[in-house]
Amino acid sequence: MLSFKSAFTELLRSDLGNLAKPVLFAALLWAAAAAGELPIPGTPVPITLQTFVVMLAALMLTWRQAGAAVMLYLAAGAAGLPVFAGGASTAALVGPSAGFLFGFLPAAIVTSLLKGKADAGSLKGGVLTALRYFAAAIIGCVAIDYFFG
């Protein structure tokens, strides 16, 4: 008998699952923007959890899926949906936070490419994978996104 867990696992491994993953992370990007923002005095760009979600998508998905998630999120905002911080839509794509928003795409792709393949077969492999993922996240997401911002 097929359990829910194994059915869910099979779904995520299927072509439908490969399509669903970017959609899920695009929704998580919107949720991170909707969760709230922390204003920084002296700058019009708030801190949100979006960079964390981009980093998470890049580390969990392939570079194509991570890029698709960010492009879907940006396309939703460009289409007029209020998915950006503060409930903004198209105005955010030309405002002060536009650099950060457009920086999500190269950040996700570069991070995903830098992470390499996971090797958790041994303790040493697991530690090296964790360090490589950490370095990829810092270089890819934080450095590149803030370079664009």
C-alpha positions as CSV (number, residue, x, y, z in Angstrom):
1,M,0.0,0.0,0.0
2,L,1.3,3.5,-0.9
3,S,1.5,5.8,2.1
4,F,1.0,9.5,2.0
5,K,4.7,10.1,2.6
6,S,5.8,7.9,-0.2
7,A,3.1,9.3,-2.6
8,F,4.3,12.8,-1.7
9,T,7.9,11.8,-2.3
10,E,7.0,10.3,-5.7
11,L,5.1,13.4,-6.6
12,L,8.1,15.6,-5.9
13,R,10.4,13.4,-8.0
14,S,8.0,13.5,-11.0
15,D,7.8,16.1,-13.7
16,L,4.9,17.7,-11.9
17,G,7.1,17.9,-8.8
18,N,9.8,19.6,-10.8
19,L,7.3,22.2,-11.9
20,A,5.8,22.6,-8.4
21,K,9.1,23.3,-6.6
22,P,9.7,26.7,-8.3
23,V,6.0,27.6,-7.7
24,L,6.3,26.7,-4.1
25,F,9.4,28.9,-3.6
26,A,7.9,31.8,-5.5
27,A,5.0,31.6,-3.0
28,L,7.5,31.4,-0.1
29,L,9.2,34.6,-1.5
30,W,5.8,36.3,-1.4
31,A,5.1,35.0,2.1
32,A,8.5,36.3,3.2
33,A,7.7,39.8,1.9
34,A,4.2,39.6,3.5
35,A,5.6,38.4,6.8
36,G,6.7,41.9,7.5
37,E,9.6,44.2,7.1
38,L,12.1,45.9,9.4
39,P,12.8,49.5,8.3
40,I,16.3,50.7,8.4
41,P,16.7,54.3,9.5
42,G,18.1,56.5,6.7
43,T,17.3,54.2,3.9
44,P,14.1,53.4,2.0
45,V,14.8,49.7,1.6
46,P,13.5,47.5,4.5
47,I,15.0,44.2,5.6
48,T,12.8,41.2,4.8
49,L,13.2,37.4,4.9
50,Q,13.3,37.3,1.0
51,T,17.1,37.0,0.8
52,F,16.9,34.0,3.2
53,V,14.2,32.3,1.0
54,V,16.3,33.0,-2.2
55,M,19.3,31.4,-0.4
56,L,17.1,28.4,0.7
57,A,15.8,27.9,-2.9
58,A,19.3,28.0,-4.3
59,L,20.6,25.5,-1.9
60,M,17.6,23.1,-2.2
61,L,16.8,23.3,-5.9
62,T,18.7,23.0,-9.2
63,W,19.9,26.3,-10.7
64,R,17.1,26.2,-13.3
65,Q,14.4,25.6,-10.6
66,A,15.8,28.4,-8.4
67,G,16.0,30.8,-11.3
68,A,12.5,29.9,-12.3
69,A,11.2,30.5,-8.8
70,V,12.7,34.0,-8.8
71,M,11.5,34.8,-12.3
72,L,8.0,33.7,-11.4
73,Y,8.0,35.9,-8.3
74,L,9.3,38.9,-10.3
75,A,6.8,38.2,-13.1
76,A,3.9,38.1,-10.6
77,G,5.0,41.5,-9.3
78,A,5.4,42.9,-12.8
79,A,1.9,41.7,-13.6
80,G,0.6,43.9,-10.8
81,L,0.2,41.4,-8.0
82,P,1.1,42.9,-4.6
83,V,3.9,40.4,-3.9
84,F,6.8,42.7,-2.9
85,A,7.5,44.2,0.6
86,G,4.8,46.5,1.9
87,G,2.3,45.1,-0.6
88,A,4.0,46.9,-3.5
89,S,3.7,45.6,-7.1
90,T,5.1,47.2,-10.2
91,A,6.3,50.3,-8.4
92,A,8.9,48.3,-6.5
93,L,10.5,47.3,-9.8
94,V,11.6,50.9,-10.4
95,G,11.9,52.0,-6.8
96,P,14.8,52.0,-4.3
97,S,14.6,48.2,-3.8
98,A,14.6,47.3,-7.5
99,G,18.3,46.4,-7.4
100,F,17.7,43.9,-4.6
101,L,14.8,42.4,-6.4
102,F,16.6,42.0,-9.7
103,G,19.7,40.8,-7.8
104,F,17.7,37.8,-6.6
105,L,17.9,36.1,-10.0
106,P,21.7,36.0,-10.4
107,A,22.1,35.4,-6.7
108,A,19.9,32.3,-6.8
109,I,21.6,30.9,-9.9
110,V,25.2,31.6,-8.8
111,T,24.5,30.1,-5.3
112,S,23.0,27.0,-6.8
113,L,25.9,26.5,-9.2
114,L,28.5,27.1,-6.4
115,K,27.0,24.6,-4.0
116,G,28.0,21.6,-5.9
117,K,26.7,18.1,-5.1
118,A,25.9,17.0,-1.5
119,D,28.2,14.4,0.0
120,A,26.8,13.1,3.3
121,G,28.3,9.6,3.0
122,S,30.7,10.3,5.8
123,L,31.2,12.8,8.6
124,K,34.0,14.5,6.6
125,G,31.9,14.7,3.5
126,G,28.9,16.1,5.4
127,V,31.1,18.8,7.1
128,L,32.7,19.8,3.8
129,T,29.3,19.9,2.1
130,A,28.0,22.2,4.9
131,L,31.0,24.5,4.6
132,R,30.6,24.6,0.8
133,Y,26.9,25.4,1.1
134,F,27.6,28.1,3.6
135,A,30.3,29.7,1.4
136,A,28.0,29.4,-1.7
137,A,25.2,31.2,0.2
138,I,27.5,34.0,1.4
139,I,29.1,34.5,-2.0
140,G,26.1,33.9,-4.1
141,C,23.1,35.3,-2.2
142,V,24.5,37.9,0.1
143,A,27.4,39.3,-1.9
144,I,25.7,39.3,-5.3
145,D,22.3,40.5,-4.1
146,Y,23.8,43.3,-2.2
147,F,26.0,44.2,-5.1
148,F,22.9,44.7,-7.2
149,G,21.1,46.5,-4.3
